[in-house]
Amino acid sequence: MDPNEIENTIARVTRTITGLAGARLVSTLKPPTFAQPDEIEIAIRELADVNARPIAARFMRQELLGEGGMGIVFLATQRSLARHVAIKELREELQGEVHTHQLLREAWVTGSLEHPNIAPVYEIGLDDRGSPFVVLKRIEGVHWGHLMRDEAALRERLGATDLLEWNLSVLIDVSKALELAHSRAIIHRDVKPENVMIGSAGEVYLVDWGIAVTLGGSNDGRFPLVADEQGIAGSLLYMAPEMVDRSYGPLGTWTDVYLMGSVLYEIVAGRPPHGGNSIVEMLSSILSGPPALPADAPEELAHLVTAAMATDTKVRPTAAAFRDALRAFLRHRPSMALTREAQTRLDEIESLGSGSAPELDRYRLFGACRFGFRAALREWPENERARAGLDKATRLMIEHELEANQPRAARAHLAESDLVDAELERRVERAERQHEEAEALKARAVAAQDLRQGQRARVLLALAFGALWTIVPVLTTLAELTSLHHVTYADTAFGTAAWLVIALLLYFTRLRGEEGTVNRRFINTLVATMIAQLLLQLGGSLLGLPASHAQAIHPLLYGIVLSLIVITMDARLKLAPVGFFIAFLGASRWPHLRGFFTGGANAFMTIVFLFAARTPLARDGVTHER
């Protein structure tokens, strides 16, 4: 509606309300009565005929139970059944045709609705003065408003411990009563906590049908027709827009549904929906659509309030649908509680981010989070919040595992979930391939370090080379000592070049394709050693040193190379360098005996190598670099 029209409506309605006698912001506004005088008078005469005996002969009046705007209620004893009843009469100052008609109509409407949640009317009649009275069930209890927000009083009176669940169960009972009334084309128009009585055993009664009207049909004039109602009737705190201004639509069963939505609003928000310090403020709230609910309001109830209090009457649910929605919420409530708890754990996981938080904390939180969401889904498989939370938690953990280079763990999380995410699936597959390639590369590297690989070939080479390296230096020295041959730089260079050629032939034939293996590294070392030996001979020649002195340095070179082999490849050869260092010292002191020292060191190296080949390897068969 246009804001100017709303202002005009508020001004007009305010004048109407302030003109009503006894009108108060928190009370029920009573409309003028538009009766069919002839039919009402006939009904009153029938009452006089039916109740021939005086009221005092049938009921023993006792103390006053309460007073309303129009009537007073006494406790009485029904003599014939010896039971307590409630008798409602008109206030003394309101005796007259108009209020008589109102009281009787309330009784006729209530009496026509037999339902466990509607207080039964036992009898109506006229007293000795001709004034009407209504005999009702005596309800020993309080109205709903006394208990709606008082958990301690509720626990003390009825033993209930869950305030929200109890309030919703009361509203469900109210909806049952209204569903019956609506099936009889009757609308209450004043549903509010003060018009719901709670019995001593927790019984729920929708009372005060004083402004109820019928939507049509034959009712012999006893029920007020909605078409005859003019003006405003109801409670401003809960009132629907069409109750204020008919331009919002006619009154109907949807009007009572709006009132139930208003009561539900009060249950959730803790206050009536249309509060205010003036009539203008209250009317503005009524005509402006449903007010906002607190942020922590349960989502299902918030949706129901919004639908029930919609300005458009066509989108409001029926009383039955309203009740079904409340029941569904109560069924889903345990699931939603689990969802909220799991969401708390999920928030904690998100707060950890992708930093260096302890993995134990992350997995502990994820386990609790996943358990909570899954439990919520077992309670209510259609719980979309739990489904979304579980998917989000799973996605977070998969993202974390991918960042931590743990594709197998990521795949496990994905396999255990119902998460459907093609992009995430591709990322996991890509990470798995990369991980497999890295593992294969690592396996090849480990295999290359495995001294068991090619050990037989190394043993054979060690025997062959060891024998030659032992015999040749000794024979060369013997030849020098017997003056058969004098060793020159050319002899040494030729011998070294020959060993270099042999090493290269082995490298390019037997070891082709064995990149990184132990045998290939040994041959690489041999090639490097021969090259270093050639350079050593060249340096000695350039320095003018005798060839014998240059050859005396060879054991030092061999000892250094073997020390590096011990450090990087095979620690079992740790004694072999010692022989060459001793040989170096001996050859340096007695150069003419250098061949004996070198041959002895080579023989010792061969023995150490053969002994090492029989020594058990490390626990995994691999020597690890330090």
Secondary structure as UniProt FT lines:
FT   HELIX           3..18
FT   TURN            21..22
FT   TURN            25..26
FT   STRAND          28..29
FT   HELIX           37..50
FT   HELIX           55..58
FT   STRAND          59..67
FT   STRAND          71..78
FT   TURN            79..82
FT   STRAND          83..90
FT   HELIX           92..94
FT   HELIX           97..111
FT   TURN            116..117
FT   STRAND          121..126
FT   TURN            128..129
FT   STRAND          132..137
FT   STRAND          141..143
FT   HELIX           144..146
FT   TURN            147..149
FT   HELIX           151..158
FT   HELIX           163..183
FT   TURN            184..185
FT   STRAND          186..187
FT   HELIX           193..195
FT   STRAND          196..199
FT   TURN            200..201
FT   STRAND          204..206
FT   TURN            210..211
FT   STRAND          213..214
FT   TURN            220..222
FT   HELIX           226..228
FT   STRAND          234..235
FT   TURN            236..238
FT   HELIX           241..244
FT   HELIX           246..248
FT   HELIX           253..269
FT   TURN            273..274
FT   HELIX           279..287
FT   TURN            295..296
FT   HELIX           299..308
FT   HELIX           313..315
FT   HELIX           319..352
FT   TURN            353..354
FT   HELIX           359..379
FT   TURN            381..382
FT   HELIX           384..403
FT   TURN            404..405
FT   HELIX           407..416
FT   HELIX           422..449
FT   TURN            451..454
FT   HELIX           455..481
FT   TURN            482..483
FT   HELIX           489..508
FT   TURN            509..513
FT   TURN            515..516
FT   HELIX           518..543
FT   HELIX           547..552
FT   HELIX           554..568
FT   HELIX           571..573
FT   TURN            574..575
FT   HELIX           576..589
FT   HELIX           591..593
FT   HELIX           594..613
FT   TURN            619..620
//
